[in-house]
């Protein structure tokens, strides 16, 4: 073999050896991947039930445990939920665990306290139901006894009987008891309790309760003043046929309390009440005709309505009639008639009428001057809060 050929063979062997070395090097540089270790269970649960139970672990059924016995279950670290329920399924306990250490974790599922509490509650409910039934069975009798005592003004004795009647579902009993609380008869005055009882009687279908509840809300007695709520109660009362509720609702519309001012709606309500025989409704309707609010001003119509109302005992209407005759509004001036109506109104407790009647006697309108009578009337009106009457008294003195 020539020297030239030998050199070429050596070169090939060197290149081959070098290539093999690079491959081996590359293989040695690649990291060796080991199989992932299998997660080993690290803890054991020892589950015990004080009553025979069926239990679960993380929602999976695990079996039955007799009362006072236990069951074991292997589990992993972390959060778990163990639950046990009585065999009838009526009582259940759920326990949340956070297992962080190797070893045995004991879980006590205490079902007996849960069962005892349920049975006690059921017994209390049965006793309460029996008590309520007894109250219902005798509610009418308790109301009659309580009402009889109120008629005798033995209010303190009437209160507990009316309370029993109310608790037994007698809504009139609730209403009459509310009256005692509102006026402080037979015990402390309590507008809040009265409001609650009126509302209860209203919700129970006793319409008068709706009207009185509305009044306490409108007056702000027994809680926050709330004309909007008052409107709601008055509307329910009016819809139920209580004309006092209609009149009171009409007043709120007239004054814009609890909503928009609406004389037309007020007129409708007052007219309904008046036509149903409510004399205050006639008087309030007369006011609208007198002032021309919601209707065309009409003194004649106002006078007719005031007359009807005055004849029915509405003293403010009598006073209004006195003004109509004294100011000759829709009628000829007639101070004698004015005196007559103002006298009736004054006798009925309208202090403004007493003051006007005093002026008539002082100045001789509708009859002779009579200073002594005028002074007496001014004194009455002054005591009743009419400041002008106090001033007139000083003039006469």
Helices and strands as residue ranges (DSSP letters): H 3-29, E 43-49, E 53-57, E 60-65, E 70-75, E 78-86, E 92-99, E 103-109, H 112-151, H 155-167, H 171-183, H 191-203, H 207-219, H 227-239, H 243-255, H 263-275, H 279-291, H 299-311, H 315-326, H 335-347, H 351-363, H 371-383, H 387-396
